[in-house]
């Protein structure tokens, strides 16, 4: 659903209706999507058009990927897993939703790096 400004908003807690189907999110009813969520939807719209894939990567993203390749995706993967495991298993931290999301973000990063290392 869109608000009067044309922005996608949450139709009910944790669900946003997009042109591509329902998006599960951490938003509450009536909140608008963040920049990153909108970028994700833009990426989805280009997913089936191979001619647009390179347009999604800007120069700073290319530099970042080159740095990862130079240092080694395996090194970064190991570091991210170590930070994740240390926070989760070797600390007395209390984990609420934000902390759990941060740990999940680390997992997404290392899984992406593992895939890069395979390619």
The first five atom37 places (N, CA, C, CB, O) and aatype in JSON, in Angstrom:
{
  "aatype": [20, 20, 20, 20, 20, 20, 20, 20, 20, 20, 20, 20, 20, 20, 20, 20, 20, 20, 20, 20, 20, 20, 20, 20, 20, 20, 20, 20, 20, 20, 20, 20, 20, 20, 20, 20, 20, 20, 20, 20, 20, 20, 20, 20, 20, 20, 20, 20, 20, 20, 20, 20, 20, 20, 20, 20, 20, 20, 20, 20, 20, 20, 20, 20, 20, 20, 20, 20, 20, 20, 20, 20, 20, 20, 20, 20, 20, 20, 20, 20, 20, 20, 20, 20, 20, 20, 20, 20, 20, 20, 20, 20, 20, 20, 20, 20, 20, 20, 20, 20, 20, 20, 20, 20, 20, 20, 20, 20, 20, 20, 20, 20, 20, 20, 20, 20, 20, 20, 20],
  "atom_mask": [
    [1, 1, 1, 1, 1],
    [1, 1, 1, 1, 1],
    [1, 1, 1, 1, 1],
    [1, 1, 1, 1, 1],
    [1, 1, 1, 1, 1],
    [1, 1, 1, 1, 1],
    [1, 1, 1, 1, 1],
    [1, 1, 1, 1, 1],
    [1, 1, 1, 1, 1],
    [1, 1, 1, 1, 1],
    [1, 1, 1, 1, 1],
    [1, 1, 1, 1, 1],
    [1, 1, 1, 1, 1],
    [1, 1, 1, 1, 1],
    [1, 1, 1, 1, 1],
    [1, 1, 1, 1, 1],
    [1, 1, 1, 1, 1],
    [1, 1, 1, 1, 1],
    [1, 1, 1, 1, 1],
    [1, 1, 1, 1, 1],
    [1, 1, 1, 1, 1],
    [1, 1, 1, 1, 1],
    [1, 1, 1, 1, 1],
    [1, 1, 1, 1, 1],
    [1, 1, 1, 1, 1],
    [1, 1, 1, 1, 1],
    [1, 1, 1, 1, 1],
    [1, 1, 1, 1, 1],
    [1, 1, 1, 1, 1],
    [1, 1, 1, 1, 1],
    [1, 1, 1, 1, 1],
    [1, 1, 1, 1, 1],
    [1, 1, 1, 1, 1],
    [1, 1, 1, 1, 1],
    [1, 1, 1, 1, 1],
    [1, 1, 1, 1, 1],
    [1, 1, 1, 1, 1],
    [1, 1, 1, 1, 1],
    [1, 1, 1, 1, 1],
    [1, 1, 1, 1, 1],
    [1, 1, 1, 1, 1],
    [1, 1, 1, 1, 1],
    [1, 1, 1, 1, 1],
    [1, 1, 1, 1, 1],
    [1, 1, 1, 1, 1],
    [1, 1, 1, 1, 1],
    [1, 1, 1, 1, 1],
    [1, 1, 1, 1, 1],
    [1, 1, 1, 1, 1],
    [1, 1, 1, 1, 1],
    [1, 1, 1, 1, 1],
    [1, 1, 1, 1, 1],
    [1, 1, 1, 1, 1],
    [1, 1, 1, 1, 1],
    [1, 1, 1, 1, 1],
    [1, 1, 1, 1, 1],
    [1, 1, 1, 1, 1],
    [1, 1, 1, 1, 1],
    [1, 1, 1, 1, 1],
    [1, 1, 1, 1, 1],
    [1, 1, 1, 1, 1],
    [1, 1, 1, 1, 1],
    [1, 1, 1, 1, 1],
    [1, 1, 1, 1, 1],
    [1, 1, 1, 1, 1],
    [1, 1, 1, 1, 1],
    [1, 1, 1, 1, 1],
    [1, 1, 1, 1, 1],
    [1, 1, 1, 1, 1],
    [1, 1, 1, 1, 1],
    [1, 1, 1, 1, 1],
    [1, 1, 1, 1, 1],
    [1, 1, 1, 1, 1],
    [1, 1, 1, 1, 1],
    [1, 1, 1, 1, 1],
    [1, 1, 1, 1, 1],
    [1, 1, 1, 1, 1],
    [1, 1, 1, 1, 1],
    [1, 1, 1, 1, 1],
    [1, 1, 1, 1, 1],
    [1, 1, 1, 1, 1],
    [1, 1, 1, 1, 1],
    [1, 1, 1, 1, 1],
    [1, 1, 1, 1, 1],
    [1, 1, 1, 1, 1],
    [1, 1, 1, 1, 1],
    [1, 1, 1, 1, 1],
    [1, 1, 1, 1, 1],
    [1, 1, 1, 1, 1],
    [1, 1, 1, 1, 1],
    [1, 1, 1, 1, 1],
    [1, 1, 1, 1, 1],
    [1, 1, 1, 1, 1],
    [1, 1, 1, 1, 1],
    [1, 1, 1, 1, 1],
    [1, 1, 1, 1, 1],
    [1, 1, 1, 1, 1],
    [1, 1, 1, 1, 1],
    [1, 1, 1, 1, 1],
    [1, 1, 1, 1, 1],
    [1, 1, 1, 1, 1],
    [1, 1, 1, 1, 1],
    [1, 1, 1, 1, 1],
    [1, 1, 1, 1, 1],
    [1, 1, 1, 1, 1],
    [1, 1, 1, 1, 1],
    [1, 1, 1, 1, 1],
    [1, 1, 1, 1, 1],
    [1, 1, 1, 1, 1],
    [1, 1, 1, 1, 1],
    [1, 1, 1, 1, 1],
    [1, 1, 1, 1, 1],
    [1, 1, 1, 1, 1],
    [1, 1, 1, 1, 1],
    [1, 1, 1, 1, 1],
    [1, 1, 1, 1, 1],
    [1, 1, 1, 1, 1],
    [1, 1, 1, 1, 1],
    [1, 1, 1, 1, 1]
  ],
  "atom_positions": [
    [[0.84, -1.17, 0.0], [0.0, 0.0, 0.0], [0.89, 1.24, 0.0], [-0.96, 0.0, 1.21], [1.98, 1.22, 0.56]],
    [[0.43, 2.31, -0.62], [1.19, 3.55, -0.68], [0.46, 4.64, 0.09], [1.42, 3.98, -2.14], [-0.77, 4.68, 0.15]],
    [[1.27, 5.54, 0.7], [0.66, 6.68, 1.37], [0.41, 7.8, 0.36], [1.56, 7.19, 2.54], [0.61, 7.58, -0.84]],
    [[-0.02, 8.97, 0.8], [-0.35, 10.05, -0.12], [0.87, 10.57, -0.86], [-1.0, 11.19, 0.63], [0.73, 11.17, -1.93]],
    [[2.08, 10.35, -0.32], [3.31, 10.76, -1.0], [3.81, 9.7, -1.98], [4.39, 11.07, 0.02], [4.84, 9.89, -2.63]],
    [[3.1, 8.59, -2.08], [3.5, 7.53, -2.98], [4.49, 6.54, -2.38], [4.08, 8.11, -4.2], [4.96, 5.64, -3.08]],
    [[4.81, 6.7, -1.09], [5.75, 5.79, -0.44], [5.03, 4.52, -0.02], [6.41, 6.47, 0.77], [3.87, 4.55, 0.4]],
    [[5.73, 3.4, -0.13], [5.18, 2.13, 0.35], [5.13, 2.15, 1.86], [6.01, 0.93, -0.17], [6.1, 2.53, 2.52]],
    [[4.0, 1.73, 2.41], [3.87, 1.67, 3.87], [3.4, 0.28, 4.29], [2.87, 2.74, 4.37], [2.86, -0.49, 3.5]],
    [[3.64, 0.01, 5.54], [3.29, -1.28, 6.13], [1.76, -1.37, 6.26], [3.98, -1.46, 7.53], [1.13, -0.5, 6.85]],
    [[1.18, -2.43, 5.69], [-0.28, -2.58, 5.74], [-0.74, -3.2, 7.06], [-0.75, -3.44, 4.57], [-1.85, -2.95, 7.51]],
    [[0.12, -4.0, 7.65], [-0.1, -4.52, 8.99], [1.28, -4.84, 9.54], [-1.05, -5.8, 8.99], [2.25, -4.9, 8.78]],
    [[1.38, -5.05, 10.83], [2.69, -5.27, 11.43], [3.48, -6.32, 10.66], [2.53, -5.71, 12.89], [3.02, -7.43, 10.44]],
    [[4.69, -5.93, 10.24], [5.67, -6.8, 9.6], [5.36, -7.17, 8.16], [5.8, -8.04, 10.4], [6.06, -8.02, 7.6]],
    [[4.33, -6.58, 7.52], [4.01, -6.9, 6.13], [3.83, -5.64, 5.3], [2.74, -7.75, 6.06], [3.12, -4.71, 5.69]],
    [[4.48, -5.62, 4.14], [4.33, -4.51, 3.19], [3.96, -5.12, 1.85], [5.65, -3.65, 3.08], [4.62, -6.03, 1.36]],
    [[2.88, -4.61, 1.26], [2.48, -5.06, -0.07], [3.29, -4.3, -1.1], [0.94, -4.86, -0.3], [3.23, -3.07, -1.15]],
    [[4.06, -5.0, -1.92], [4.88, -4.4, -2.97], [4.37, -4.87, -4.31], [6.38, -4.75, -2.79], [3.54, -5.78, -4.38]],
    [[4.86, -4.27, -5.4], [4.48, -4.77, -6.73], [4.92, -6.21, -6.96], [5.07, -3.88, -7.8], [4.43, -6.86, -7.89]],
    [[5.83, -6.72, -6.13], [6.37, -8.07, -6.3], [5.82, -9.06, -5.29], [7.88, -8.03, -6.2], [6.26, -10.21, -5.25]],
    [[4.87, -8.65, -4.49], [4.29, -9.52, -3.47], [4.51, -8.93, -2.09], [4.89, -10.92, -3.55], [4.88, -7.76, -1.96]],
    [[4.28, -9.73, -1.07], [4.44, -9.27, 0.3], [5.9, -9.27, 0.71], [3.62, -10.13, 1.26], [6.64, -10.22, 0.41]],
    [[6.33, -8.22, 1.4], [7.67, -8.11, 1.94], [7.54, -8.2, 3.45], [8.38, -6.78, 1.5], [6.82, -7.4, 4.06]],
    [[8.22, -9.15, 4.05], [8.21, -9.28, 5.51], [9.3, -8.38, 6.05], [8.44, -10.78, 5.95], [10.44, -8.42, 5.6]],
    [[8.96, -7.56, 7.02], [9.88, -6.56, 7.54], [9.67, -6.38, 9.03], [9.71, -5.23, 6.81], [8.76, -6.97, 9.61]],
    [[10.51, -5.56, 9.65], [10.38, -5.3, 11.08], [9.54, -4.05, 11.34], [11.75, -5.15, 11.71], [9.47, -3.59, 12.48]],
    [[8.91, -3.5, 10.32], [8.1, -2.29, 10.46], [6.76, -2.58, 11.12], [7.89, -1.64, 9.11], [6.24, -3.7, 11.07]],
    [[6.22, -1.56, 11.73], [4.88, -1.63, 12.3], [3.89, -1.01, 11.32], [4.81, -0.91, 13.68], [4.29, -0.28, 10.41]],
    [[2.63, -1.29, 11.49], [1.58, -0.81, 10.6], [1.66, 0.72, 10.46], [0.19, -1.22, 11.12], [1.73, 1.44, 11.45]],
    [[1.66, 1.19, 9.2], [1.68, 2.62, 8.91], [3.06, 3.21, 8.7], [1.02, 3.34, 10.02], [3.17, 4.32, 8.19]],
    [[4.13, 2.49, 9.06], [5.49, 3.0, 8.85], [5.89, 2.83, 7.39], [6.5, 2.28, 9.78], [5.42, 1.92, 6.71]],
    [[6.78, 3.73, 6.92], [7.26, 3.63, 5.54], [8.55, 2.84, 5.48], [7.47, 5.03, 4.94], [9.25, 2.69, 6.48]],
    [[8.85, 2.32, 4.3], [10.06, 1.53, 4.09], [11.29, 2.41, 4.2], [10.02, 0.82, 2.73], [11.26, 3.6, 3.86]],
    [[12.39, 1.82, 4.66], [13.65, 2.54, 4.76], [14.32, 2.61, 3.4], [14.58, 1.86, 5.79], [13.87, 1.96, 2.45]],
    [[15.38, 3.39, 3.3], [16.14, 3.5, 2.06], [16.64, 2.12, 1.62], [17.33, 4.47, 2.24], [16.56, 1.78, 0.44]],
    [[17.15, 1.34, 2.56], [17.7, 0.02, 2.23], [16.63, -0.94, 1.73], [18.39, -0.58, 3.45], [16.88, -1.73, 0.82]],
    [[15.45, -0.86, 2.3], [14.36, -1.71, 1.85], [13.9, -1.3, 0.45], [13.18, -1.65, 2.83], [13.6, -2.15, -0.38]],
    [[13.86, 0.02, 0.19], [13.5, 0.48, -1.15], [14.57, 0.09, -2.16], [13.31, 2.01, -1.15], [14.25, -0.27, -3.3]],
    [[15.84, 0.15, -1.76], [16.95, -0.26, -2.64], [16.82, -1.75, -2.96], [18.33, 0.03, -1.97], [17.04, -2.17, -4.1]],
    [[16.46, -2.54, -1.96], [16.24, -3.98, -2.17], [15.16, -4.2, -3.22], [15.86, -4.68, -0.85], [15.33, -5.02, -4.12]],
    [[14.05, -3.47, -3.11], [12.97, -3.62, -4.09], [13.42, -3.2, -5.48], [11.75, -2.81, -3.65], [13.04, -3.81, -6.48]],
    [[14.24, -2.15, -5.55], [14.78, -1.72, -6.84], [15.65, -2.83, -7.44], [15.59, -0.42, -6.68], [15.6, -3.1, -8.63]],
    [[16.46, -3.46, -6.58], [17.31, -4.56, -7.04], [16.46, -5.72, -7.55], [18.22, -5.04, -5.9], [16.81, -6.36, -8.54]],
    [[15.35, -6.0, -6.87], [14.47, -7.08, -7.3], [13.91, -6.76, -8.69], [13.32, -7.29, -6.28], [13.79, -7.65, -9.53]],
    [[13.57, -5.51, -8.92], [12.99, -5.15, -10.21], [13.99, -5.31, -11.34], [12.49, -3.71, -10.18], [13.6, -5.5, -12.49]],
    [[15.29, -5.24, -11.03], [16.32, -5.41, -12.05], [16.85, -6.84, -12.12], [17.46, -4.46, -11.77], [17.67, -7.16, -12.99]],
    [[16.4, -7.7, -11.22], [16.97, -9.04, -11.11], [16.84, -9.86, -12.39], [16.31, -9.78, -9.97], [17.68, -10.72, -12.68]],
    [[15.8, -9.61, -13.15], [15.57, -10.42, -14.34], [16.04, -9.75, -15.62], [14.12, -10.75, -14.45], [15.83, -10.28, -16.71]],
    [[16.68, -8.59, -15.49], [17.19, -7.86, -16.65], [18.71, -7.77, -16.53], [16.55, -6.44, -16.76], [19.23, -6.87, -15.87]],
    [[19.41, -8.7, -17.16], [20.87, -8.78, -17.02], [21.58, -7.53, -17.49], [21.39, -9.97, -17.8], [22.67, -7.23, -17.01]],
    [[21.0, -6.77, -18.42], [21.66, -5.57, -18.91], [21.74, -4.48, -17.85], [20.94, -5.05, -20.13], [22.54, -3.56, -17.99]],
    [[20.93, -4.56, -16.82], [20.92, -3.54, -15.77], [21.76, -3.92, -14.56], [19.51, -3.26, -15.34], [21.95, -3.08, -13.67]],
    [[22.25, -5.14, -14.49], [22.97, -5.58, -13.3], [24.18, -4.73, -12.98], [23.39, -7.01, -13.46], [24.4, -4.39, -11.82]],
    [[24.98, -4.38, -13.98], [26.17, -3.59, -13.72], [25.84, -2.18, -13.27], [27.04, -3.54, -14.96], [26.65, -1.55, -12.59]],
    [[24.69, -1.67, -13.63], [24.29, -0.34, -13.22], [24.04, -0.25, -11.72], [23.06, 0.09, -13.98], [24.02, 0.85, -11.16]],
    [[23.85, -1.38, -11.07], [23.56, -1.38, -9.64], [24.81, -1.21, -8.79], [22.85, -2.66, -9.26], [24.71, -0.97, -7.59]],
    [[26.0, -1.32, -9.4], [27.25, -1.24, -8.65], [27.92, 0.09, -8.96], [28.19, -2.43, -9.0], [28.24, 0.37, -10.11]],
    [[28.12, 0.92, -7.93], [28.81, 2.18, -8.14], [30.3, 2.03, -7.83], [28.19, 3.29, -7.26], [30.74, 0.94, -7.46]],
    [[31.07, 3.09, -7.98], [32.53, 2.98, -7.84], [32.96, 2.6, -6.43], [33.18, 4.3, -8.23], [33.91, 1.83, -6.27]],
    [[32.3, 3.11, -5.41], [32.69, 2.75, -4.04], [32.37, 1.28, -3.75], [31.98, 3.65, -3.02], [33.1, 0.62, -3.01]],
    [[31.28, 0.76, -4.33], [30.96, -0.66, -4.17], [32.0, -1.52, -4.88], [29.56, -0.96, -4.71], [32.39, -2.57, -4.36]],
    [[32.45, -1.09, -6.05], [33.49, -1.82, -6.78], [34.78, -1.85, -5.96], [33.75, -1.18, -8.16], [35.43, -2.89, -5.86]],
    [[35.16, -0.7, -5.36], [36.36, -0.64, -4.53], [36.24, -1.57, -3.33], [36.61, 0.8, -4.05], [37.2, -2.25, -2.96]],
    [[35.06, -1.61, -2.73], [34.83, -2.48, -1.58], [35.01, -3.94, -1.97], [33.43, -2.24, -1.02], [35.65, -4.71, -1.25]],
    [[34.44, -4.33, -3.1], [34.56, -5.71, -3.57], [36.02, -6.04, -3.88], [33.68, -5.94, -4.83], [36.49, -7.13, -3.57]],
    [[36.73, -5.1, -4.5], [38.15, -5.33, -4.8], [38.96, -5.5, -3.53], [38.71, -4.16, -5.62], [39.86, -6.34, -3.48]],
    [[38.64, -4.72, -2.48], [39.33, -4.85, -1.2], [39.08, -6.23, -0.59], [38.87, -3.75, -0.22], [39.99, -6.87, -0.08]],
    [[37.85, -6.68, -0.66], [37.52, -8.02, -0.14], [38.29, -9.09, -0.9], [36.0, -8.29, -0.23], [38.85, -10.01, -0.31]],
    [[38.32, -8.96, -2.22], [39.05, -9.94, -3.03], [40.55, -9.89, -2.74], [38.8, -9.71, -4.53], [41.21, -10.92, -2.7]],
    [[41.08, -8.67, -2.53], [42.51, -8.53, -2.25], [42.89, -9.18, -0.92], [42.91, -7.05, -2.25], [43.85, -9.95, -0.84]],
    [[42.12, -8.87, 0.12], [42.41, -9.43, 1.44], [42.0, -10.9, 1.51], [41.68, -8.62, 2.53], [42.65, -11.71, 2.17]],
    [[40.93, -11.23, 0.83], [40.45, -12.6, 0.82], [39.1, -12.72, 1.52], [41.46, -13.53, 1.46], [38.98, -12.38, 2.7]],
    [[38.11, -13.19, 0.79], [36.77, -13.35, 1.34], [36.78, -14.32, 2.52], [35.79, -13.84, 0.26], [36.01, -14.16, 3.47]],
    [[37.65, -15.33, 2.46], [37.73, -16.3, 3.56], [38.17, -15.63, 4.87], [38.71, -17.43, 3.21], [37.67, -15.98, 5.94]],
    [[39.09, -14.66, 4.78], [39.55, -13.93, 5.96], [38.4, -13.15, 6.6], [40.7, -12.98, 5.6], [38.2, -13.19, 7.81]],
    [[37.65, -12.44, 5.76], [36.52, -11.67, 6.26], [35.44, -12.58, 6.83], [35.95, -10.79, 5.16], [34.84, -12.27, 7.87]],
    [[35.19, -13.68, 6.16], [34.2, -14.65, 6.64], [34.57, -15.15, 8.03], [34.07, -15.83, 5.66], [33.74, -15.18, 8.93]],
    [[35.81, -15.52, 8.18], [36.29, -16.01, 9.48], [36.12, -14.94, 10.56], [37.77, -16.45, 9.38], [35.67, -15.23, 11.66]],
    [[36.48, -13.69, 10.24], [36.36, -12.6, 11.21], [34.91, -12.36, 11.62], [36.95, -11.31, 10.62], [34.61, -12.21, 12.8]],
    [[34.02, -12.34, 10.64], [32.6, -12.12, 10.95], [32.01, -13.24, 11.79], [31.81, -11.97, 9.66], [31.24, -12.98, 12.71]],
    [[32.37, -14.48, 11.46], [31.89, -15.61, 12.26], [32.42, -15.53, 13.68], [32.3, -16.94, 11.61], [31.7, -15.83, 14.63]],
    [[33.68, -15.13, 13.84], [34.28, -15.04, 15.16], [33.58, -13.98, 16.0], [35.79, -14.73, 15.05], [33.28, -14.21, 17.17]],
    [[33.31, -12.82, 15.41], [32.6, -11.75, 16.13], [31.2, -12.22, 16.52], [32.51, -10.46, 15.27], [30.76, -12.0, 17.64]],
    [[30.52, -12.85, 15.59], [29.17, -13.37, 15.84], [29.18, -14.35, 17.0], [28.62, -14.05, 14.58], [28.4, -14.22, 17.95]],
    [[30.07, -15.34, 16.92], [30.11, -16.37, 17.96], [30.55, -15.82, 19.3], [31.05, -17.49, 17.53], [30.04, -16.24, 20.34]],
    [[31.49, -14.89, 19.29], [31.94, -14.29, 20.55], [30.79, -13.56, 21.23], [33.12, -13.32, 20.3], [30.56, -13.72, 22.43]],
    [[30.06, -12.76, 20.46], [28.93, -12.01, 21.02], [27.84, -12.93, 21.52], [28.36, -11.04, 19.98], [27.25, -12.7, 22.58]],
    [[27.56, -13.98, 20.76], [26.44, -14.86, 21.09], [26.77, -15.86, 22.18], [25.99, -15.58, 19.87], [25.95, -16.1, 23.07]],
    [[27.95, -16.46, 22.12], [28.25, -17.59, 23.0], [29.25, -17.29, 24.13], [28.78, -18.71, 22.19], [29.33, -18.05, 25.09]],
    [[29.99, -16.2, 24.02], [31.05, -15.95, 24.99], [30.91, -14.61, 25.69], [32.39, -16.03, 24.32], [31.9, -14.02, 26.11]],
    [[29.69, -14.12, 25.79], [29.47, -12.86, 26.5], [28.18, -12.95, 27.31], [29.41, -11.66, 25.49], [27.37, -13.86, 27.12]],
    [[28.02, -12.01, 28.2], [26.83, -11.96, 29.04], [25.83, -10.92, 28.52], [27.21, -11.64, 30.49], [24.99, -10.44, 29.27]],
    [[25.93, -10.59, 27.25], [25.04, -9.59, 26.67], [23.61, -10.1, 26.6], [25.53, -9.19, 25.27], [23.37, -11.28, 26.35]],
    [[22.67, -9.2, 26.83], [21.26, -9.52, 26.65], [20.89, -9.16, 25.21], [20.35, -8.75, 27.69], [21.22, -8.08, 24.73]],
    [[20.21, -10.07, 24.54], [19.87, -9.85, 23.15], [18.39, -9.55, 23.0], [20.25, -11.05, 22.3], [17.53, -10.36, 23.36]],
    [[18.11, -8.37, 22.47], [16.75, -7.99, 22.13], [16.66, -8.02, 20.59], [16.39, -6.56, 22.71], [17.57, -8.53, 19.94]],
    [[15.61, -7.52, 20.03], [15.4, -7.59, 18.59], [16.53, -6.92, 17.8], [14.08, -6.94, 18.23], [17.0, -7.49, 16.82]],
    [[16.96, -5.74, 18.22], [18.02, -5.03, 17.49], [19.32, -5.83, 17.47], [18.26, -3.65, 18.11], [19.98, -5.91, 16.43]],
    [[19.67, -6.41, 18.59], [20.9, -7.19, 18.67], [20.8, -8.47, 17.84], [21.22, -7.54, 20.13], [21.76, -8.86, 17.18]],
    [[19.63, -9.11, 17.89], [19.43, -10.32, 17.08], [19.51, -9.99, 15.6], [18.07, -10.97, 17.42], [20.09, -10.75, 14.82]],
    [[18.93, -8.85, 15.21], [19.01, -8.43, 13.81], [20.44, -8.15, 13.39], [18.14, -7.19, 13.58], [20.84, -8.47, 12.28]],
    [[21.23, -7.54, 14.29], [22.63, -7.25, 13.99], [23.42, -8.54, 13.79], [23.26, -6.41, 15.12], [24.24, -8.63, 12.88]],
    [[23.17, -9.54, 14.63], [23.85, -10.82, 14.45], [23.41, -11.51, 13.16], [23.57, -11.73, 15.65], [24.22, -12.14, 12.49]],
    [[22.15, -11.38, 12.83], [21.67, -11.96, 11.58], [22.3, -11.25, 10.38], [20.13, -11.86, 11.5], [22.61, -11.88, 9.37]],
    [[22.49, -9.91, 10.5], [23.17, -9.16, 9.44], [24.59, -9.67, 9.23], [23.19, -7.67, 9.78], [25.05, -9.8, 8.09]],
    [[25.28, -9.97, 10.33], [26.63, -10.55, 10.21], [26.58, -11.88, 9.45], [27.25, -10.77, 11.6], [27.43, -12.15, 8.61]],
    [[25.58, -12.68, 9.76], [25.43, -13.98, 9.09], [25.19, -13.79, 7.6], [24.27, -14.8, 9.72], [25.75, -14.52, 6.78]],
    [[24.36, -12.82, 7.24], [24.1, -12.53, 5.83], [25.41, -12.13, 5.13], [23.04, -11.41, 5.68], [25.69, -12.57, 4.02]],
    [[26.21, -11.28, 5.8], [27.48, -10.86, 5.22], [28.41, -12.03, 5.0], [28.15, -9.84, 6.12], [28.99, -12.17, 3.91]],
    [[28.58, -12.9, 6.01], [29.55, -13.98, 5.82], [29.07, -15.0, 4.8], [29.83, -14.67, 7.15], [29.88, -15.6, 4.09]],
    [[27.77, -15.21, 4.72], [27.25, -16.13, 3.7], [27.48, -15.57, 2.3], [25.76, -16.4, 3.92], [27.81, -16.3, 1.37]],
    [[27.3, -14.25, 2.16], [27.58, -13.61, 0.87], [29.05, -13.7, 0.51], [27.14, -12.16, 0.9], [29.4, -13.93, -0.65]],
    [[29.9, -13.52, 1.5], [31.34, -13.62, 1.26], [31.74, -15.05, 0.9], [32.13, -13.15, 2.5], [32.6, -15.26, 0.05]],
    [[31.11, -16.01, 1.54], [31.4, -17.42, 1.2], [31.04, -17.7, -0.25], [30.61, -18.37, 2.14], [31.78, -18.39, -0.95]],
    [[29.91, -17.15, -0.7], [29.51, -17.33, -2.1], [30.49, -16.64, -3.05], [28.1, -16.79, -2.32], [30.79, -17.16, -4.12]],
    [[30.98, -15.45, -2.65], [31.97, -14.76, -3.47], [33.25, -15.59, -3.58], [32.28, -13.38, -2.88], [33.87, -15.65, -4.64]],
    [[33.64, -16.22, -2.49], [34.86, -17.01, -2.49], [34.73, -18.23, -3.41], [35.2, -17.46, -1.05], [35.71, -18.66, -4.02]],
    [[33.52, -18.77, -3.52], [33.29, -19.93, -4.38], [33.35, -19.56, -5.87], [31.93, -20.57, -4.07], [33.76, -20.36, -6.71]],
    [[32.94, -18.32, -6.17], [32.85, -17.89, -7.59], [34.21, -17.63, -8.21], [32.01, -16.63, -7.71], [34.3, -17.27, -9.38]]
  ]
}
